[in-house]
Amino acid sequence: MAVAWKQTAAEYKALYHQAYNMARLQVDLALAYHRPGDKPLAIITDIDDTIILPINYWGYLINNNKDFFDDAIWDKWIPQYKMVASPGALEFFQYCKEKGVEVFYVSNRDQGPNTYEYAMTQLNKLNFPYIDNSHLTVNRETSNKEIRQNEIAQKYNVISYLGDNLNDFRRVYYVKDVDERTKLMEQDKDLYGSKFILMPNPTDGHWIRAIFGDSEPPATDQNRAIWKKAAARSAWEQK
């Protein structure tokens, strides 16, 4: 159902437009209050499922009866450059460039020694601005984006962070407990829609790690039972 939603739902696309509309409002506010001598303005964004979408990959999994994320297939699929820009993404980032707001892309990927080249080529193919070595960071050894984000924030006034995963915003969210993760998010609830712009992703991410202890659990009957238990965490019991 999650993949069918990503493939067909107008609501899925609308949520991206909504997110980029909110991000544009934040850019306009920052520009209005920006004064000579202030640090330059910037946006920091995740890549996968935030500005580009792997819809074609999920369709392949469905057609091949895969019910879990398959890392080996993902690594073969990435250099095929089948990603598409998320709705509203290109317009928003082009607007940033026109207004002199720099964009920094910070991603976690690992497809071997060509990982960085794959990411840069894909973004260039889709005509995203600011695609160069100073604006694109790809972490292969860690999922911790905060180190690079903090480096950028030292030199720039970061207007907003864009991502489909709470860990795209703050490392503190990287926990292995569903309730703790929710509690941490609630502590930052006033930041969502302004400092943190969240995109929809019901198929993968660190929310899965909070259920399984692993963001990419293997396709086993035991894990299928865990999925079912998670899906029925709250369930009516008819009497």
C-alpha positions in Angstrom: 0.0 0.0 0.0 2.9 2.4 0.8 4.4 1.8 -2.6 1.1 2.2 -4.4 0.6 5.5 -2.6 4.0 6.8 -3.7 3.2 5.6 -7.3 -0.3 7.0 -7.6 -1.5 9.4 -4.9 -2.0 13.1 -5.7 -1.7 13.6 -2.0 1.9 12.3 -2.1 2.8 14.9 -4.7 0.8 17.6 -2.9 2.8 17.1 0.3 6.0 17.9 -1.6 4.5 21.0 -3.0 3.3 22.0 0.5 6.8 21.4 1.9 8.5 23.5 -0.8 5.9 26.2 -0.4 6.8 26.4 3.3 10.5 26.4 2.5 10.0 29.3 0.1 8.2 31.3 2.8 11.2 30.8 5.1 13.5 31.9 2.3 11.5 35.0 1.7 11.4 35.8 5.5 15.2 35.3 5.8 15.8 37.6 2.8 13.6 40.3 4.2 15.5 40.3 7.5 19.0 39.8 6.0 21.3 42.8 6.5 24.7 43.8 5.1 27.4 42.1 7.1 25.2 39.1 8.1 26.4 35.7 7.2 25.2 34.6 3.8 22.0 32.6 3.6 21.8 28.8 2.8 19.5 25.8 2.7 20.8 22.4 3.7 19.0 19.5 2.1 19.0 15.7 2.0 18.9 14.1 -1.4 17.0 10.7 -1.7 13.3 10.9 -1.1 13.6 14.6 -0.4 14.6 16.3 -3.7 14.8 13.2 -5.9 12.5 10.1 -5.8 13.4 6.4 -6.4 9.9 5.5 -7.6 11.2 3.2 -10.4 13.2 1.2 -7.9 10.2 0.4 -5.7 8.2 -0.6 -8.8 11.0 -3.0 -9.7 10.8 -4.6 -6.2 7.1 -5.0 -6.4 7.3 -6.7 -9.9 10.0 -9.0 -8.5 8.0 -10.0 -5.4 10.3 -8.2 -2.9 8.6 -7.1 0.2 11.7 -5.5 1.9 14.2 -2.9 0.8 17.0 -4.8 -1.1 20.4 -3.1 -0.7 22.1 -5.1 -3.5 19.4 -4.2 -6.0 19.6 -0.5 -4.8 23.3 -0.4 -5.5 22.8 -1.7 -9.0 19.9 0.6 -9.6 21.6 3.9 -8.5 24.0 4.1 -11.5 21.1 3.7 -13.9 20.1 7.3 -13.0 16.4 6.6 -12.9 15.6 9.1 -10.1 13.1 11.8 -10.8 12.9 15.3 -9.2 10.3 15.5 -6.4 7.4 17.8 -7.2 8.3 21.4 -6.6 12.0 20.7 -6.0 13.6 22.2 -9.1 11.5 25.3 -8.9 12.4 25.9 -5.3 16.1 25.4 -5.7 16.2 27.6 -8.8 14.4 30.2 -6.8 17.1 30.0 -4.1 19.8 30.5 -6.7 18.0 33.5 -8.2 17.8 35.0 -4.8 21.5 34.3 -3.9 20.7 31.7 -1.3 23.2 28.8 -1.5 22.1 25.2 -1.4 24.1 22.5 0.3 23.3 18.8 -0.5 24.2 16.4 2.3 23.5 12.7 1.7 24.3 9.2 3.0 25.1 6.7 0.3 27.6 3.9 -0.3 27.8 2.3 -3.7 31.6 1.9 -3.5 34.3 4.2 -4.9 32.0 5.7 -7.5 29.4 6.8 -4.9 30.1 10.5 -5.2 30.2 10.5 -9.0 26.8 8.7 -9.1 25.2 11.3 -6.9 26.7 14.3 -8.7 25.8 12.8 -12.1 22.2 12.2 -11.1 21.7 15.7 -9.8 23.4 17.2 -12.9 21.1 15.2 -15.1 18.1 16.7 -13.4 19.5 20.2 -13.6 19.8 21.0 -9.9 21.8 24.2 -9.1 25.0 24.4 -7.1 26.2 20.9 -8.0 29.9 21.1 -7.3 32.4 19.7 -4.7 31.9 22.5 -2.3 28.1 22.1 -2.2 27.7 18.3 -2.4 28.6 16.1 0.5 28.1 12.3 0.3 28.9 10.3 3.5 29.8 6.7 2.8 31.1 5.7 6.3 28.5 7.2 8.5 24.8 8.3 8.6 25.7 11.3 10.8 25.1 14.4 8.8 25.6 16.8 11.8 29.3 17.2 11.3 29.0 18.6 7.8 25.9 20.5 8.7 27.7 22.2 11.6 30.6 23.2 9.3 28.2 24.9 7.0 26.4 26.6 9.8 29.6 28.2 11.0 29.9 30.1 7.7 26.2 30.5 6.7 22.9 31.4 8.2 21.0 28.2 7.6 17.4 29.1 6.8 16.0 25.6 6.8 16.9 21.9 6.7 15.0 19.7 4.3 14.7 15.9 4.6 12.4 12.9 4.7 14.0 11.5 7.8 14.3 13.0 11.3 18.0 12.1 11.3 18.3 14.6 8.4 17.7 17.4 10.9 19.4 16.3 14.2 21.5 13.3 15.2 19.7 13.1 18.5 16.8 11.4 16.7 19.0 8.5 15.8 17.6 6.1 18.4 16.3 2.6 18.4 13.0 3.1 20.2 9.7 4.1 18.6 8.4 6.0 21.7 11.7 7.7 22.4 11.9 8.9 18.8 8.4 10.3 19.0 9.2 12.1 22.3 12.3 13.7 20.9 10.4 14.9 17.8 7.7 16.4 20.1 10.3 18.4 21.9 11.1 20.1 18.5 7.5 20.4 17.3 7.7 24.2 16.9 10.5 23.8 14.4 8.6 21.7 11.9 7.4 23.8 8.9 10.1 26.4 9.5 13.6 25.3 10.5 12.8 21.7 9.6 10.9 20.9 6.4 9.8 17.2 6.3 8.9 15.3 3.2 6.8 12.1 3.1 8.4 8.7 3.0 6.4 5.6 4.1 8.7 3.0 2.6 12.2 3.5 4.2 14.2 5.5 6.7 15.3 5.4 10.3 11.8 5.0 11.5 12.3 1.4 10.4 15.4 1.2 12.6 13.3 2.1 15.6 11.1 -1.0 14.9 13.8 -3.5 13.9 17.0 -2.1 15.2 18.1 -2.0 11.5 17.1 0.4 8.8 17.3 -2.3 6.2 16.2 -5.6 7.9 16.4 -8.8 5.9 13.3 -10.4 4.3 12.6 -13.1 6.9 9.4 -14.6 8.3 10.5 -13.3 11.7 10.7 -9.8 10.3 7.4 -10.1 8.6 5.9 -10.9 12.0 7.6 -7.8 13.4 6.0 -5.7 10.6 2.6 -7.1 11.4 3.0 -6.4 15.1 4.1 -2.8 14.4 1.2 -2.3 12.1 -1.2 -3.5 14.8 0.4 -1.6 17.6 -2.9 0.0 18.2 -5.8 -2.3 17.3 -9.4 -2.6 18.2 -10.3 -5.9 19.9 -13.9 -6.6 19.2 -15.9 -8.2 22.1 
